[in-house]
Amino acid sequence: MNKKKLAKAVFKGVFKGAKKLLKGVKKLKAFKKTRRTVQRTRKSILLGAVLMLFGRLFAILAAVYAVLFAVFFFDLDGKLMYYVVEPFLVKHYDKMERRNPLDMPYEMK
């Protein structure tokens, strides 16, 4: 074998070895990348769950705020007191038996 052929054979062997080494490195990188992707996926799932929880909480609080604002804006609590509670209380307390302080003698007061 002459030097050129020997150099080519060595180069091919080194090249094949380098190719195998590169494939191994690529597989390792792919494995690391998928592991990172799985970790990111877990993190994104957790983040998504937390954001969904906060989103629902925000929606509930916004609805409660809207209802309370409507009660304030239309004075619904005052109207409830005037049209429902007060007539009930008037009816209840007008039926009560009371003593008449004018009928009592002056000395007993």
One Martini backbone bead per residue (centre of mass of N, CA, C, O) as a GRO file, in nm:
protein
  109
    1MET     BB    1   0.095   0.037   0.023
    2ASN     BB    2   0.051   0.349  -0.013
    3LYS     BB    3   0.023   0.657   0.124
    4LYS     BB    4  -0.245   0.744  -0.002
    5LYS     BB    5  -0.413   0.495   0.067
    6LEU     BB    6  -0.359   0.505   0.367
    7ALA     BB    7  -0.478   0.785   0.413
    8LYS     BB    8  -0.760   0.718   0.311
    9ALA     BB    9  -0.823   0.489   0.509
   10VAL     BB   10  -0.785   0.655   0.762
   11PHE     BB   11  -0.989   0.872   0.693
   12LYS     BB   12  -1.229   0.682   0.665
   13GLY     BB   13  -1.214   0.574   0.951
   14VAL     BB   14  -1.236   0.843   1.089
   15PHE     BB   15  -1.497   0.927   0.955
   16LYS     BB   16  -1.667   0.693   1.057
   17GLY     BB   17  -1.614   0.752   1.354
   18ALA     BB   18  -1.722   1.038   1.345
   19LYS     BB   19  -2.002   0.963   1.257
   20LYS     BB   20  -2.069   0.793   1.502
   21LEU     BB   21  -2.017   1.015   1.704
   22LEU     BB   22  -2.228   1.211   1.591
   23LYS     BB   23  -2.470   1.030   1.631
   24GLY     BB   24  -2.439   1.010   1.935
   25VAL     BB   25  -2.463   1.312   1.988
   26LYS     BB   26  -2.738   1.351   1.858
   27LYS     BB   27  -2.886   1.156   2.044
   28LEU     BB   28  -2.816   1.305   2.303
   29LYS     BB   29  -2.943   1.572   2.223
   30ALA     BB   30  -3.225   1.459   2.177
   31PHE     BB   31  -3.262   1.357   2.461
   32LYS     BB   32  -3.224   1.627   2.601
   33LYS     BB   33  -3.447   1.770   2.445
   34THR     BB   34  -3.680   1.586   2.536
   35ARG     BB   35  -3.639   1.632   2.834
   36ARG     BB   36  -3.683   1.935   2.819
   37THR     BB   37  -3.963   1.915   2.692
   38VAL     BB   38  -4.091   1.765   2.924
   39GLN     BB   39  -4.034   1.981   3.132
   40ARG     BB   40  -4.182   2.205   2.982
   41THR     BB   41  -4.450   2.063   2.975
   42ARG     BB   42  -4.492   2.047   3.276
   43LYS     BB   43  -4.471   2.348   3.324
   44SER     BB   44  -4.700   2.430   3.127
   45ILE     BB   45  -4.920   2.273   3.269
   46LEU     BB   46  -4.895   2.413   3.539
   47LEU     BB   47  -4.931   2.698   3.434
   48GLY     BB   48  -5.206   2.650   3.304
   49ALA     BB   49  -5.351   2.574   3.567
   50VAL     BB   50  -5.298   2.836   3.717
   51LEU     BB   51  -5.423   3.027   3.506
   52MET     BB   52  -5.703   2.897   3.514
   53LEU     BB   53  -5.758   2.953   3.808
   54PHE     BB   54  -5.725   3.264   3.790
   55GLY     BB   55  -5.939   3.302   3.572
   56ARG     BB   56  -6.180   3.199   3.735
   57LEU     BB   57  -6.147   3.388   3.972
   58PHE     BB   58  -6.176   3.647   3.807
   59ALA     BB   59  -6.461   3.587   3.697
   60ILE     BB   60  -6.602   3.572   3.970
   61LEU     BB   61  -6.520   3.854   4.072
   62ALA     BB   62  -6.647   4.010   3.836
   63ALA     BB   63  -6.938   3.919   3.888
   64VAL     BB   64  -6.961   4.025   4.177
   65TYR     BB   65  -6.900   4.318   4.106
   66ALA     BB   66  -7.137   4.360   3.911
   67VAL     BB   67  -7.362   4.304   4.114
   68LEU     BB   68  -7.282   4.521   4.324
   69PHE     BB   69  -7.305   4.758   4.130
   70ALA     BB   70  -7.605   4.723   4.063
   71VAL     BB   71  -7.705   4.762   4.351
   72PHE     BB   72  -7.590   5.048   4.379
   73PHE     BB   73  -7.701   5.195   4.121
   74PHE     BB   74  -8.022   5.095   4.182
   75ASP     BB   75  -8.089   5.067   4.485
   76LEU     BB   76  -8.180   4.768   4.585
   77ASP     BB   77  -8.166   4.773   4.894
   78GLY     BB   78  -8.374   5.001   4.942
   79LYS     BB   79  -8.610   4.869   4.788
   80LEU     BB   80  -8.626   4.620   4.963
   81MET     BB   81  -8.687   4.767   5.226
   82TYR     BB   82  -8.944   4.925   5.126
   83TYR     BB   83  -9.116   4.673   4.980
   84VAL     BB   84  -9.058   4.431   5.203
   85VAL     BB   85  -8.963   4.484   5.501
   86GLU     BB   86  -9.140   4.719   5.605
   87PRO     BB   87  -9.425   4.593   5.571
   88PHE     BB   88  -9.369   4.358   5.757
   89LEU     BB   89  -9.300   4.525   6.013
   90VAL     BB   90  -9.559   4.686   6.029
   91LYS     BB   91  -9.751   4.448   6.050
   92HIS     BB   92  -9.624   4.326   6.303
   93TYR     BB   93  -9.623   4.591   6.499
   94ASP     BB   94  -9.933   4.670   6.476
   95LYS     BB   95 -10.038   4.400   6.632
   96MET     BB   96  -9.937   4.488   6.888
   97GLU     BB   97  -9.960   4.502   7.224
   98ARG     BB   98 -10.025   4.805   7.402
   99ARG     BB   99  -9.973   5.038   7.622
  100ASN     BB  100 -10.127   5.323   7.747
  101PRO     BB  101  -9.989   5.607   7.884
  102LEU     BB  102 -10.262   5.784   7.908
  103ASP     BB  103 -10.424   5.587   8.104
  104MET     BB  104 -10.242   5.649   8.320
  105PRO     BB  105 -10.165   5.762   8.601
  106TYR     BB  106  -9.951   6.011   8.695
  107GLU     BB  107  -9.807   5.859   8.944
  108MET     BB  108  -9.698   5.600   8.766
  109LYS     BB  109  -9.480   5.740   8.585
   0.00000   0.00000   0.00000
